[in-house]
Amino acid sequence: MNKTMKFGVVVFPGSNCDYDTFHVLQNVRQQETVFLWHKDSDLQNVDCVVLPGGFSYGDYLRSGAIARFSPIMAAVKKFAKAGGLVLGICNGFQILQEAGLLPGAMLRNKNLKFLCQHVYIRIDNSQTAFSRAGRKNQVLNIPIAHFDGNFYAPPEMLSELERKNQIVFRYCDEQGQLTEEANLNGSLHHIAGVINEAGNVLGMMPHPERASEKILGSDDGQVIFESIINYLEKKTGKGRKEARQKVKPVVSPLPPLIGNL
């Protein structure tokens, strides 16, 4: 019998959205999911790596600047270069930028305040492995929680991102309009999520795992996870019915955090 897709959620010291992401993937989306400890180098034969949100290493120096040197990141880079799917959420996005897997950098929010609230983002590229379950210009209601989420890139890089359709999500209002008021952190070109040129690495500042069950106020984040699963099912040839067999909702324990950082 065909199995579900296998996801790996990376855990750094300071990660705080690892369990949320694990829960959505295994218990809500019913996919096999494992934790990947930052000091390991074995990705356990996963189909997709997720770098979750949080404050890896306390965000010292810069957000993601220390985490990029964790042993697991060498394996993630190799995996990405071989075409494996990698999703970076919030701090995970920042780590991918620091590691050179995604373009741009994150500056402090324009109001110099930590922002934690629901926002609207628009799907600008619905042809990626991370957005194919949505429609172009579809508006999603997904929360943000960051201090350094102000996307910056030099003009020539921004032009390239626009030309190559690498901007997947943009901050917008409820009607999908790109207003200044809707761009809460001040990101250039309203950028909320970008993809690498090869199309297999996505970084996004909003948290889809916090908007994947209606009880949380929105399940629009399901678009991202549904897209990944559909893409992998098609790529591997695993049937939708078999790939969605029920997985026992057991959250495995994290590796020891004390004395083994």
NUFI-116812 format. One record per residue (C-alpha): x, y, z; residue in one letter. Coordinates in steps of 0.2 Angstrom, whole numbers, padded with zeros to 4 digits, always signed. Layout:
// NUFI-116812
XYZa/...
***
This chain:
// NUFI-116812
+0000+0000+0000m/+0006+0017-0004n/+0011+0028+0011k/+0009+0046+0014t/+0021+0059+0010m/+0035+0062+0023k/+0039+0079+0030f/+0053+0084+0041g/+0051+0099+0053v/+0068+0106+0058v/+0070+0111+0077v/+0083+0124+0082f/+0086+0131+0099p/+0073+0144+0100g/+0061+0137+0088s/+0043+0139+0094n/+0032+0134+0080c/+0039+0117+0077d/+0025+0108+0087y/+0012+0119+0078d/+0019+0114+0061t/+0021+0096+0066f/+0002+0095+0072h/-0004+0102+0056v/+0006+0091+0045l/+0003+0074+0054q/-0014+0077+0063n/-0023+0089+0051v/-0016+0084+0035r/-0013+0066+0040q/+0005+0065+0033q/+0020+0056+0041e/+0030+0069+0050t/+0047+0068+0059v/+0057+0081+0069f/+0074+0085+0062l/+0086+0090+0076w/+0098+0105+0071h/+0113+0095+0076k/+0109+0080+0065d/+0114+0079+0046s/+0102+0065+0042d/+0085+0071+0034l/+0078+0054+0036q/+0073+0052+0018n/+0059+0065+0019v/+0050+0072+0004d/+0049+0090+0011c/+0059+0100+0024v/+0050+0113+0034v/+0060+0126+0043l/+0047+0133+0056p/+0045+0150+0064g/+0053+0155+0081g/+0068+0164+0087f/+0082+0152+0083s/+0097+0155+0094y/+0088+0170+0101g/+0089+0180+0085d/+0107+0185+0091y/+0117+0195+0078l/+0103+0194+0065r/+0087+0183+0063s/+0094+0167+0056g/+0112+0172+0056a/+0118+0158+0068i/+0105+0145+0063a/+0112+0144+0045r/+0128+0136+0053f/+0119+0122+0061s/+0124+0105+0054p/+0107+0101+0048i/+0108+0116+0036m/+0122+0108+0026a/+0110+0093+0023a/+0096+0105+0019v/+0106+0114+0006k/+0111+0098-0003k/+0093+0092-0002f/+0087+0109-0010a/+0101+0109-0024k/+0095+0091-0028a/+0077+0098-0031g/+0069+0093-0014g/+0055+0104-0008l/+0060+0116+0006v/+0047+0128+0015l/+0053+0142+0027g/+0040+0150+0038i/+0045+0167+0046c/+0061+0163+0055n/+0063+0149+0043g/+0062+0161+0029f/+0076+0172+0037q/+0087+0157+0039i/+0085+0152+0021l/+0090+0170+0016q/+0105+0169+0027e/+0110+0152+0020a/+0109+0159+0002g/+0094+0148-0003l/+0083+0163-0005l/+0085+0181-0011p/+0084+0197-0001g/+0085+0201+0017a/+0074+0205+0032m/+0074+0223+0040l/+0065+0228+0055r/+0047+0232+0053n/+0044+0250+0047k/+0035+0254+0064n/+0050+0246+0074l/+0037+0236+0083k/+0034+0217+0084f/+0018+0213+0074l/+0007+0199+0079c/-0010+0199+0070q/-0020+0192+0055h/-0016+0200+0038v/-0022+0197+0020y/-0010+0191+0007i/-0013+0188-0011r/-0007+0174-0022i/+0003+0181-0036d/+0010+0165-0043n/-0002+0150-0042s/+0009+0139-0053q/+0021+0134-0039t/+0023+0118-0029a/+0017+0129-0014f/+0003+0138-0021s/-0005+0127-0035r/-0020+0123-0024a/-0025+0141-0024g/-0030+0153-0038r/-0020+0168-0045k/-0026+0184-0035n/-0034+0173-0022q/-0034+0182-0005v/-0029+0172+0010l/-0031+0177+0029n/-0015+0171+0038i/-0007+0178+0054p/+0010+0186+0055i/+0021+0186+0071a/+0038+0195+0068h/+0049+0210+0071f/+0061+0208+0056d/+0049+0205+0042g/+0052+0220+0031n/+0058+0212+0015f/+0072+0221+0006y/+0082+0218-0010a/+0092+0230-0021p/+0082+0237-0036p/+0090+0225-0049e/+0086+0210-0038m/+0068+0216-0036l/+0067+0218-0055s/+0073+0200-0058e/+0060+0193-0045l/+0046+0202-0054e/+0052+0197-0071r/+0054+0178-0066k/+0038+0178-0057n/+0047+0173-0040q/+0035+0183-0029i/+0022+0171-0024v/+0013+0181-0010f/+0010+0199-0007r/+0003+0209+0007y/-0014+0216+0002c/-0031+0222+0009d/-0046+0211+0010e/-0051+0215-0008q/-0033+0210-0014g/-0028+0228-0017q/-0009+0233-0013l/-0012+0247-0001t/+0001+0255+0010e/-0010+0252+0025e/-0010+0233+0021a/+0009+0232+0020n/+0011+0233+0039l/+0030+0229+0039n/+0035+0240+0025g/+0041+0226+0013s/+0047+0232-0004l/+0034+0227-0017h/+0023+0221-0003h/+0032+0205-0003i/+0026+0192+0009a/+0034+0176+0001g/+0046+0172-0013v/+0052+0157-0021i/+0070+0152-0028n/+0073+0152-0047e/+0072+0133-0047a/+0055+0134-0039g/+0058+0121-0025n/+0062+0133-0010v/+0049+0145-0003l/+0050+0157+0011g/+0035+0166+0018m/+0033+0177+0033m/+0015+0174+0037p/+0011+0158+0047h/+0000+0145+0037p/+0001+0133+0051e/-0008+0145+0062r/-0022+0146+0050a/-0025+0128+0046s/-0040+0125+0056e/-0057+0134+0057k/-0057+0135+0076i/-0041+0146+0074l/-0051+0159+0064g/-0045+0154+0047s/-0040+0138+0038d/-0033+0148+0023d/-0016+0141+0027g/-0022+0124+0021q/-0018+0131+0003v/+0000+0130+0006i/+0000+0112+0013f/-0013+0106+0001e/-0002+0112-0013s/+0014+0104-0007i/+0005+0087-0004i/-0003+0088-0022n/+0013+0092-0030y/+0022+0077-0021l/+0008+0065-0025e/+0009+0069-0043k/+0028+0069-0043k/+0030+0052-0034t/+0014+0044-0042g/+0007+0040-0026k/-0012+0040-0027g/-0023+0053-0018r/-0033+0040-0009k/-0019+0030-0002e/-0008+0045+0002a/-0022+0052+0013r/-0024+0037+0023q/-0027+0041+0041k/-0011+0043+0052v/-0013+0040+0070k/-0012+0057+0078p/+0003+0054+0090v/+0016+0068+0092v/+0033+0061+0095s/+0044+0069+0108p/+0057+0082+0104l/+0075+0077+0106p/+0082+0082+0123p/+0085+0101+0124l/+0096+0102+0140i/+0114+0099+0138g/+0114+0094+0120n/+0112+0110+0111l/
***
